[in-house]
Amino acid sequence: MGNKILINAIDPEESRIAKVQDNKLEEFHIESSAREITHGNIYKGTIIRIEPALQAVFVDYGAERNGFLQKNEIHPDYFQDTASPDQPIQHLVKRGQELLVQVTKDPVMKKGAMLTTYISLAGRFVVLMPGSENRGISRKIENEDERKAFKEILSKIDIPEGYGIIIRTAGKECTKTQILKDLRYLMRLWKTIKGNVVNDPAPVLLHKEQNFVLRSLRDYFTPDVDEILIDDAAIYRETRDFVNIISPKQSKAVKQYKGDKPIFSKYQLEQQIASIYESKVNLKSGGSIVIEQTEALVSIDVNSGKATQQKSIEETAFQTNIEAAEEAARQLRLRDLGGIIVIDFIDLKDSKHKAALEKALRGYVKSDKAKTKIGKLSQFGLIEMSRQRIRPSIEYGGYILCEHCGGKGTRPSVETLGIRFLRKLHLETSREDITAVKCVVPDEVAHYLLNRKRKEIAELELRRNIGISITPDSRMLPEDSQISHEK
């Protein structure tokens, strides 16, 4: 199958993007109308509260919750005239002061967004940093010859004073001409943003990141991608035009999917996607990992389960741990989990096995776009690591607090359940020997389908030449549904 990017954007309430390598889900991103991603957006905000104890300020930038801005994220240009960087924050800035801020971390649970005044604008190949003098190359580009070549290119580029630039991982094989083109575009963008700062009163949005699909392609579209399939005509045209700009040689890889089956069902992805919402993930050896997210950290517990095929307990534990390390790294990418992560591996006695496990985990996270740091294996079999939180986890927005468990767990939102049922309905009605379909779903899902999705259901009836009836059942659990056919 090679490498493919599949884009499921036919439902306006929820778009999904999957990167698949040889039928295995390697990247998965989702954005719904219920969860707005603000990471990367730039705002003009106002300091409303200074917290000396935290050495931070709270900024009103127009969101429901105020943003959190630490002292080390405040550019010296915003300091009071007589202030010194070594002084406490209450002497550096003042209440009511206006700032240009960028969201570095979206709100999570009860935490507001994390902000910075060190602005960065990401292009296809480079990142422009106004107010900086840094010239750098992504750490993910490890080949010394490539790094040397890029350093030479950077030394020959005329970058205006007061601007920094970093070559992104995606720019690994780009030329000087491509870098310059990207840089000029970002400079024009920054000029537009600065012009709006003067004209618009705070709080106001000055720059919004590209839409979900284009943003994902900008970050994850690499030369090894053989095909990009999109099931929505408008998104297909937009993607085709975008790829034609950023990588004309690969424009033929962009294709519109027109199959009868939903695109993710066609490529057997739904089951793989469903598994990343489960806390328990089974391993091929018979073991498993259990993933739990809290406000403080993410815990991953490794269990040997039925894994007993090795010659000794130590060897079984080692092989299960290696397999768990690979799956844990994959699940962190798929679920977009960030912050502090603690992995509780099965206890090992052999020091060589311990060293090999640490090395294996570091190798498995290398392909991750997010920055990761991994500690040593402790005497208790724990490895602490941190992962950059690029965006909220996949559960944010798509899941709501469950009223049946007092907030101790989550369940899919009505929109997610409704769209999930529609996908199931598309699959069930693809058979040619049925004339009618009777559907029984929970009350709130039925209400959503009959009011918000009536048009899609009518189009499905017309296209398949069948009758579809939807009946609510108040006794059903939120995720339950029944579909029966008539021939």
Protein Blocks (a to p, Z undefined) as FASTA:
>chain_A
ZZaddddfkbmkbccddddeehiafbdcdddfklccfehiacddddfbdcfknopaddde
hiabdcdddfklpcfklpcfkbcfkbcfklmpcehiacddddfbdcehjbccdddfbdcd
ddfkbccdehiabdcddfklmbfklmmmmmmmmmmpccdehiacdddfklmmacfklmmm
mmmmmmmmmmmmmmmmmmpccdddfbdcddfklmmmmmmmcfklmbdcdfbfklmmmmmm
mmmmmmmmlmmmpccdfbfbdfklmnopmmmmmmmmpfbdcdfkopacdddddfkbccdd
ddfkjalkbfbfklmmmmmmmmmmmmmmmmmmmnopghjddddddddfblklmmmmmmmm
mmmmmmpmbdcddddddfkopacdddddfbacfkgojaccdfklnopaccddfklmmmmm
mmmmmmmmmpckbfbdcddddfklmmmmmmmmmmmmmmmmmmnopaddddddfkbcfkbc
cddddZZ
